[in-house]
Amino acid sequence: MSREEFPREPTSDPDHPLPHDATASTGRSRAAAPARSQPQAAALASGRPRIIALDVLRGFTLCEILFANIQLIANHGTAVVTQPMGDWDPWLGLPIFSLLFGIGFTLLLDSAADRVSRPWLVLLRRLVALLAIGLVHMLVWPGEILTKYAVVGVLVLLPSSWLPRWAVAGLAAVLVPVALFGGGGPLLIAGLFLLGSALVRYGVIEQIERSTRGPLLLGLVFGAGAASALWVHAQVEIGADPMQPSFTSGLADLLIAGVVVCALLVLLRTPLRPVLRFVFAPLGRMALTNYLTATLLVLAASRILGLPVGQSLQVAFLTAGAILAVQWLLSALWLRRYRQGPLEWLWRWATWARRPPFGRVGTG
């Protein structure tokens, strides 16, 4: 396995740091770490590189979520008129986004422990702010996910920051299969949050852009597991209600999501890396801004322009593609001048309880 590492760009964004010390590997909770002086914290924050793979995964997942949900948004949460894939749920975004949220939360915990004496308070403010954002978003899209993320984060992810890494991994290993037997829901979100946190604390995320063989082999295992689960679902559950979730169908969806993640990680180790970064990273770096504005753009297309988004799958997909193209262009132009999106900036303000610099590129 090659040990050559693709270069990663430095960033001053403390919300997406790469761990620089051994804490993630030792499993010690960062909530108990001593605070460092402001100059030390500033030096750490300014020199940490972004993990480009996480930006690409966020951007890709954002696209998938919009394509899967656009008709539901246009119909204000009612049933989709056209189901393009039979009884298989095409929304793979939930497990990937949930995993990424757990990863981002734990990376932020690491950063907060280097900067303040009470990192748990920083994380609590972040989750409360996310809850407020989600409640406002719910007024226009009742199926939004941010409120669930915030509540599960407060109840599960925040307390887990005081647990050793083996306990976090063990809880994830229990919650995920239990949730699949129950049809998913908040319990699955909790399990994936903890899985993402465990991946950081065991040092996996630190190595995420340094390996090709690991994601390739894991993707093959996930693919074989997904094929087996789908076969069992087809053989054993013939005659069951196709709209009723089952363990095998839920397991297949989860494993397929894992295949997608592994495939992207492998492709990022190939000459396609610049293409994937060009297409998805701008969307991923402004994921919150783009997630929320997509809802407004879908509603504008269906209610102001009168497009039959909720009645025609073809119109829905064309509209989603147009929205993503506009968002990509605006994100790319915005990030040429600023280090983060406008809503990401406001979220950071709420997280750290002080107004951050707007972060023009090229300024200190």
C-alpha positions in Angstrom: 0.0 0.0 0.0 1.4 3.4 -1.0 2.1 5.7 1.8 2.1 8.8 -0.4 -0.4 11.3 0.8 -2.3 13.8 -1.3 -1.7 17.4 -0.2 -4.4 19.0 2.0 -5.0 22.7 2.1 -4.6 24.6 5.4 -7.7 26.2 6.8 -8.5 28.5 9.7 -11.9 26.8 10.2 -11.9 25.2 13.6 -15.1 23.3 12.9 -13.3 20.9 10.5 -9.9 20.3 12.0 -7.6 17.3 11.5 -6.4 16.0 14.9 -2.8 16.7 15.4 -2.1 14.9 18.7 -2.6 11.4 20.0 -5.9 12.0 21.7 -8.0 10.5 19.0 -5.9 7.3 19.2 -5.8 7.0 22.9 -9.6 7.4 23.4 -9.2 9.9 26.2 -12.2 12.3 26.3 -11.3 15.8 25.2 -13.8 17.3 27.6 -11.3 17.0 30.4 -8.3 18.5 28.4 -6.8 21.7 29.8 -7.4 24.9 28.0 -4.5 26.5 26.1 -3.6 30.2 25.9 -5.1 32.3 23.1 -1.9 32.5 21.1 -1.5 28.7 21.2 -5.1 28.2 20.2 -4.8 30.6 17.3 -1.7 28.9 16.1 -3.4 25.5 16.2 -6.6 26.8 14.4 -4.7 28.6 11.6 -2.4 25.7 10.7 -4.7 22.7 10.6 -5.5 21.3 7.2 -8.9 20.5 5.8 -9.8 17.0 5.1 -10.9 17.3 1.5 -12.6 13.9 1.5 -15.1 15.0 4.1 -16.0 18.1 1.9 -16.4 15.9 -1.1 -18.6 13.4 0.8 -20.8 16.2 2.2 -21.2 17.7 -1.2 -22.1 14.4 -2.8 -24.6 13.6 -0.1 -26.2 17.0 -0.4 -26.8 16.3 -4.1 -28.3 12.8 -3.3 -30.6 14.2 -0.6 -32.0 16.9 -2.9 -32.7 14.4 -5.7 -34.4 12.0 -3.3 -36.5 14.7 -1.5 -37.4 17.2 -4.1 -40.9 15.9 -4.8 -41.6 15.6 -1.1 -40.5 19.2 -0.6 -42.7 20.4 -3.5 -45.7 18.5 -2.1 -45.0 19.7 1.5 -44.2 16.3 2.8 -47.0 14.3 1.1 -46.3 11.0 -0.8 -44.2 11.2 -3.9 -46.4 10.8 -7.0 -43.7 8.9 -9.0 -41.6 6.2 -7.3 -38.8 5.6 -9.8 -37.1 2.6 -8.0 -40.0 0.4 -6.9 -39.9 -0.6 -3.3 -36.3 0.4 -2.6 -35.8 3.7 -0.8 -33.3 5.8 -2.8 -32.4 8.0 0.1 -28.9 7.1 1.1 -28.2 10.5 2.4 -29.4 10.0 5.9 -26.8 7.4 6.9 -23.9 9.2 5.2 -24.9 12.6 6.6 -25.4 11.1 10.1 -22.0 9.5 10.0 -20.5 12.8 8.8 -22.2 14.7 11.6 -20.7 12.4 14.2 -17.3 12.9 12.7 -17.6 16.6 12.5 -18.9 16.8 16.1 -15.9 14.9 17.5 -13.4 16.9 15.4 -15.0 20.0 16.8 -14.7 18.6 20.3 -11.0 18.1 19.7 -10.7 21.7 18.6 -12.7 23.1 21.4 -10.7 21.2 24.0 -7.6 23.0 22.7 -9.2 26.4 23.0 -11.5 26.6 26.0 -11.8 25.1 29.5 -15.4 23.8 29.0 -15.6 22.3 25.5 -18.9 20.6 26.3 -20.5 24.1 26.5 -19.3 25.0 23.0 -20.8 21.8 21.7 -24.1 22.3 23.6 -24.4 25.8 22.1 -23.8 24.4 18.6 -26.5 21.8 19.0 -29.0 24.3 20.5 -28.3 26.7 17.5 -28.9 23.7 15.1 -32.2 23.0 16.8 -33.3 26.6 16.4 -32.3 26.5 12.7 -34.2 23.3 12.2 -37.3 24.6 13.9 -37.3 27.6 11.5 -36.7 25.3 8.5 -39.5 23.0 9.6 -42.0 25.9 8.9 -41.4 25.4 5.2 -40.3 21.7 5.1 -41.8 19.5 7.8 -39.6 16.6 6.7 -36.3 18.4 7.6 -33.7 16.5 9.6 -31.8 19.1 11.6 -34.1 19.1 14.6 -33.7 15.4 15.0 -29.9 15.8 14.7 -29.9 18.4 17.4 -32.1 16.5 19.8 -30.2 13.2 19.3 -26.9 15.1 19.6 -27.9 16.5 23.0 -29.2 13.2 24.3 -26.6 10.9 22.9 -23.6 12.5 21.2 -22.8 15.1 23.8 -22.8 12.7 26.8 -20.7 10.2 24.8 -17.8 12.8 24.8 -17.1 11.7 28.4 -17.0 8.0 27.5 -13.8 6.1 26.5 -13.6 5.3 22.8 -14.3 1.6 23.3 -17.6 2.4 25.0 -18.6 4.7 22.1 -17.7 2.0 19.5 -19.6 -0.6 21.6 -22.7 1.5 21.8 -22.6 2.2 18.1 -22.3 -1.6 17.4 -25.4 -2.2 19.5 -27.6 0.7 18.5 -27.3 0.3 14.7 -28.6 -3.3 14.4 -31.3 -2.6 17.1 -32.4 0.4 15.0 -32.5 -1.7 11.9 -34.8 -4.2 13.5 -37.0 -1.3 14.6 -37.1 0.3 11.1 -34.5 3.0 11.6 -35.5 6.4 13.0 -33.7 8.4 15.7 -32.1 5.3 17.1 -30.3 4.7 13.8 -29.2 8.3 13.8 -27.8 7.9 17.3 -25.9 4.8 16.3 -24.3 6.4 13.2 -23.4 9.5 15.2 -21.5 7.3 17.6 -19.9 5.3 14.8 -18.6 8.6 13.3 -17.3 9.7 16.7 -15.6 6.3 17.2 -13.9 6.6 13.8 -12.3 9.9 14.8 -11.3 8.7 18.2 -9.6 5.5 16.8 -7.7 7.6 14.3 -9.4 6.3 11.2 -10.4 9.8 10.0 -6.9 11.0 10.4 -5.8 8.3 7.9 -8.8 8.7 5.6 -6.9 10.2 2.7 -3.8 8.0 3.1 -5.2 4.6 2.1 -6.6 3.0 -1.0 -6.6 -0.6 0.0 -8.6 -0.1 3.1 -11.6 1.6 1.5 -11.4 -0.8 -1.5 -11.5 -4.0 0.6 -14.2 -2.5 2.9 -16.3 -1.5 0.0 -16.1 -5.0 -1.5 -17.2 -6.5 1.9 -20.1 -3.9 2.1 -21.1 -4.8 -1.5 -21.2 -8.5 -0.8 -23.2 -7.9 2.3 -25.7 -5.6 0.5 -26.2 -8.2 -2.3 -26.8 -10.9 0.3 -29.2 -8.8 2.2 -31.2 -7.9 -0.9 -31.3 -11.6 -1.9 -32.6 -12.6 1.5 -35.1 -9.8 1.4 -36.4 -11.0 -2.0 -36.5 -14.7 -1.0 -37.8 -14.5 2.6 -40.1 -11.5 2.6 -42.1 -12.1 -0.6 -45.6 -10.8 -0.1 -44.7 -8.4 2.7 -45.8 -4.8 2.4 -43.1 -3.0 0.3 -43.7 0.2 2.1 -43.0 -1.4 5.5 -39.3 -1.2 6.4 -37.6 -4.5 7.3 -34.3 -5.5 8.8 -32.9 -6.8 5.6 -34.0 -3.9 3.4 -32.7 -1.4 6.0 -29.4 -3.3 6.2 -29.0 -3.3 2.5 -29.6 0.4 2.3 -27.0 1.0 5.0 -24.4 -1.2 3.3 -25.1 0.4 -0.1 -24.4 3.8 1.6 -21.1 2.3 2.9 -20.2 1.1 -0.7 -20.8 4.7 -2.0 -18.6 6.2 0.7 -15.8 3.7 0.1 -16.1 4.1 -3.7 -15.7 7.9 -3.3 -12.7 7.5 -1.0 -11.0 5.1 -3.5 -11.7 7.5 -6.4 -10.2 10.3 -4.4 -6.9 8.3 -4.6 -7.0 8.3 -8.4 -6.5 11.0 -11.1 -10.2 11.7 -10.7 -9.5 13.5 -7.4 -9.4 17.0 -8.9 -12.6 16.4 -10.7 -14.5 15.2 -7.6 -13.1 18.0 -5.6 -14.1 20.6 -8.2 -17.6 19.2 -8.4 -18.5 18.4 -4.8 -16.2 20.3 -2.4 -17.7 23.8 -2.9 -21.2 22.3 -2.1 -19.8 20.4 0.8 -18.0 23.4 2.4 -21.3 25.3 2.4 -23.5 22.3 3.2 -25.7 24.0 5.8 -26.3 27.0 3.5 -27.0 24.9 0.5 -29.2 22.4 2.4 -31.5 25.2 3.7 -31.6 27.3 0.5 -32.4 24.3 -1.6 -35.8 24.1 0.1 -36.5 27.7 -0.7 -35.5 27.2 -4.3 -37.6 24.1 -4.7 -40.7 25.9 -3.3 -40.0 28.9 -5.5 -39.8 26.6 -8.6 -43.0 24.8 -7.8 -45.2 27.6 -6.4 -43.9 30.8 -8.0 -42.7 29.5 -11.4 -45.5 26.9 -11.4 -43.3 24.0 -12.4 -44.9 20.5 -11.8 -42.1 19.4 -9.6 -44.4 17.2 -7.4 -46.2 15.6 -10.3 -43.4 14.9 -12.8 -40.2 13.0 -12.0 -38.5 14.3 -15.1 -39.3 17.9 -14.1 -38.2 17.2 -10.5 -34.8 15.9 -11.6 -34.2 18.7 -14.0 -35.1 21.2 -11.3 -32.8 19.5 -8.8 -30.0 19.6 -11.3 -30.6 23.3 -12.0 -30.7 24.1 -8.3 -27.5 22.3 -7.6 -25.8 24.0 -10.6 -26.8 27.4 -9.3 -25.7 26.5 -5.8 -22.3 25.1 -7.0 -21.6 28.3 -8.9 -22.6 30.6 -6.0 -20.6 28.4 -3.6 -17.5 28.4 -5.8 -17.6 32.2 -6.2 -18.3 32.8 -2.5 -15.4 30.6 -1.4 -13.0 32.5 -3.6 -13.5 35.5 -1.2 -14.6 33.9 2.1 -13.5 30.9 4.0 -17.0 29.6 4.8 -20.7 30.1 3.9 -22.9 32.8 5.4 -25.0 30.4 7.5 -21.9 28.4 8.5 -20.5 31.8 9.8 -23.6 32.5 11.8 -23.6 28.9 13.2 -20.0 29.4 14.3 -20.9 32.6 16.0 -23.5 30.8 18.0 -21.1 27.9 18.7 -18.3 30.0 20.1 -20.5 32.8 21.6 -18.5 35.5 20.0 -18.6 37.1 16.6 -15.9 35.5 14.4 -14.2 37.4 11.6 -16.0 37.0 8.3 -12.9 35.3 7.0 -11.9 36.8 3.7 -9.5 34.5 1.9 -6.0 35.9 2.1 -6.6 37.8 5.4 -5.4 36.7 8.8 
